[in-house]
Amino acid sequence: MMRFAIGLAGAIAVALFLAAGVRRCPAAEPLRLIAHRGGVVDEQHIENSLAAIEEAIKRGYWMIEVDIRECKDGHLVVQHDPDFRRFYDDPRKVEDMTWDEISRLRSTVGNQRPLEFHELAAACRGRIRLMLDTKGDFHERPFFEAMEKALVDNDLLATAYVIGTEQSQAWFAGKARIAADAARLKKAHNAGEPVAERYFLFVHGRDLDAAAVQAAETLGVTVVPSVNTFHYLGRNAQAEGAADIRRLRKLGVTIFQIDSVYEAACRD
């Protein structure tokens, strides 16, 4: 990544300098936060719940990242883990349960029930954008058709950011922005794709450096580092994540996908 970022940044920066004489200043852009796992998740709000979404909207988040799985009878369920042990104290897997069974679950905190994706999309319509993370190795066409319909029906498709699997990224390519690392951006740029319209640079905050930020900005590609507690396992997760946020903000990065424990570091 380092070799690509330096080489590509240098070549494109010179070209743009000669053509325009100036590069945009990312620091002038407003700070925009993406709430990891479906909203503000803390002792009062479980992940991917209506309560977490409402709290994210209340706090002014720009987007929420949501996790989508498929249950036994084909419904799209907003759920990160493959089972319901956390938050619902039920060991059964999403794929082994019908929606009727899942809809009867209630969380141990907040008395929330799992959401279908179309319910979440309706709750977000006109209020907050979506980053989509599909779970599971493979899905048949109806899974993606249902997801796309929910997004279109709620005016969320054009503004969506897609991470998740290669299959989901392929489905939404050209319809929403797709996550890319430096190598993928380079390949797409060299192939003549309009990378600024189709992609965003999505990298763990701990791995993102100044050269990669500059290279993406020179291409006009949005930079979105993710800063989540599991990136810092075995370390002081909160302090190290906050340090990465402060470092990246000094580089002009203005969009962060975060666990809510890092919100204060973003707003300082």
N, C-alpha and C positions, 0 to 999 in steps of 0.2 A: 504494500500500500504506500509506503513512504516513497519508493522510487517512482511510482506512477504519479503521486501527488506532486512531487517537486518538478518532474519533467513536464507533465501536462499543465501544471499551473504556470510554469515559466513561459512555455510556448504560447498559450492562449492569452496570458496577461499581456505579453508584448504586443500581440495582434490587436487586442482591444485597446491598449494604450495608444497605439498608432492610429486606430480608427476613430476613437472617441476622446482620448486624452484624459479620461477619468473613469474610475470604477465606483459603483454605488457604495454607499456607506451603510453597512448592515446595522451599525449601532443606532441609526436613526429609526429603526423599526421598533414597534412595540413588543414587549415580552409576551410570548404566547406559551401556555402550558397545556400539555396533554396528560390527562390523568390515567395512569397505568391501572389495568384491571378494573375498568368500568367506573371510575369516579374516585372520590375521596374515600380511602379505606383506612379506618382507624378503629378504636374500641367501640364506637357507636355505629359504624357503617360497614357492612360486609361488602366484599367486592362484587361487581357486576349486579348491583341491586338498584332499585328505584331510589332508595335513600342515598346511596353513594352518588348517583347521577345528580340528584337534586342539590346535594352539597357542593358538587363540582360546579354546577351552574351558579349557585349562590356565591361561590368564591371567585367567579370570573374566569374559570378555565375555558380555553379555546376549543378543546377537543377531548374526547375520552377514547381510550383504547379498550376494545371489548373482545371477548373470546367467544367463539361460536363452535358448538359441537352439534352432532346429530344424534337424536335418540332412536330407540328401537323402531318406532313407527314413523320416522322421517321428519319429525318436527325439529326446527332449529332452536337449540337451547343455548342461552348465554351462560357459559360455565367454563372456567379455566381448567380445573382439575378433571381427570378422567372419571373420578367418582365424587361422591358428596360427603366424604368424611369430614373435611373442614367445613365449618359454618353450619352444616345440617346434621352432623353426627350420624350419617347413613353411609355404609360402606359400598352400596351398590354403584355400579358404573352407569354413566349416562346412556351408553349404547345398549345396555341390557334392560332399560326401563322404557315404558311408554310415557307419552306426555301426561296422560291422566295420572299416572303414579308420581311423576316428577312434580306436577302442579300441586300435589297434596303435601309436599315437604314444606317445613317452616324452619327458618334459621334459628340457631340457639341465641343469637344476638339480633334484636330488632324485629323478630317475628316476620321476616321477609320470606317470600317464596321465589324460586327461580323464575326467570323471565324467558319467554319466547323472543326470538330476535325481532319479529315484527312489532311486539309490544315496546321493546326498547327503542326501536326506530321512531315509533309514534311519539314516545316521550321526549325524544331529542329534536323533533321537527321544529325548525325555526329557532332553536335555542342553543344548540351545541353540535359540533361536527363529530364525525366518527373516524377512528382508526380501527381497521378490521384485522383480527388475528384468528384465522380459522384453525381449528385443531383436528387432528386425525390425518392419517396418511393419504386417504383417497376418499372422494365423494362422487356420487353419480350426478349427472346433469341437473336433476330437480333440486338438489341442495343449493346450487349456485343460482339457479333460476329464481328460487324462493327468496334468497338473500338479495339478489338484484331487484326484484319486484318491491321488496320492503324498502329498499333504499330509494328507488324511483318514486314510489308512492308518497314518500316523506321528504322529497327534494334533498336527499343526502348523498346521492351517488357522485355528482360532479365534484363535490368538495371532499370526498372520502380519501383517506390514505390507506393503502393496503400493505400489510406485512404478511404474516402467515406462510403458507406453503407455496411451493412453486406452482401447484395446480391453481390455487386461488389467485395468485398473481397473474398467471396466464389468462384466467377468465376475465379479470378486471382490467387488463392492459388496454390502454386507449380509452377507458371509461372513467378511471380514477387514477390518482398518482400511485406509483408502485415503489416500494422500498428497493434500494440498490446500495451495494458497497462500491468502493472506488473502482475495482476491476470491472464491475458491470457497467458503471458509468462510462469508463474509458471505451469499452467495447461498443456501447450504444452510440457514443459520440462519434467514434471512428466509422460507424455504419451509417452515419448521417441522420440519426434519429433526433427529433426535437426534445432533447433530454430535459430542458427546463420545464416543459409542459407535461412530461410523462413520468418523471422520477423525482424522488427525494433521497438524499444521502442519509442512510440510517445506520448508525454505528454506536456501539457502547461508548458512553462518555469517557470512560477510562482509556479507551484506545484511540480517541479522536485527537489529532494534532493540528497545529497551525497550517501546515502545508496542505493537508486534506481539506480543511475548511476553505482555504484560499482557492484551491483548485475547483471545488464545487461552486463557490460563489462566482468565480470567473465564468463558469458555464451557465450561470443563472439558476443553478439547482439549489433548492431549499435544503438546509442542513438541519437534521433532527437527531441529536444525540439522545440515547436512552440512559437514564440514571435510575437504576432499580436496586433494591437492597441485595438481591441475589447475585448481583455482579461483584459483590465484595465479601463473599462468604469467607469466614475465617479471619476477617479483619474488622476494623472499626468502621462498619458499613456507613453509618450516618455521617461521620466526620470526613471520611474519604470521598464519599459521594458529593458532599457539599463542597469540598475542595475542588473536585473536577468541575462542578457547576461554575464556581467562581473563576476558574482558569478559562473555561470556554466562553463565559460572558465577556471576559477581557479581549477575546479574539473576535468579538462581534456576534456570537451566536445568540439568537433571540427566541428560538423554539426548543423546548425540552419536553421529552416524554419522561415523566417522573412518578415514583411512588410518592404519596402525599407527605411522607416524612421529610422530603427535600423541598417542600414548597417555600419554607422560610428562606432557604439559601438562594432560591431563585428571585425572591422579592426583595432581598436586602439591598 
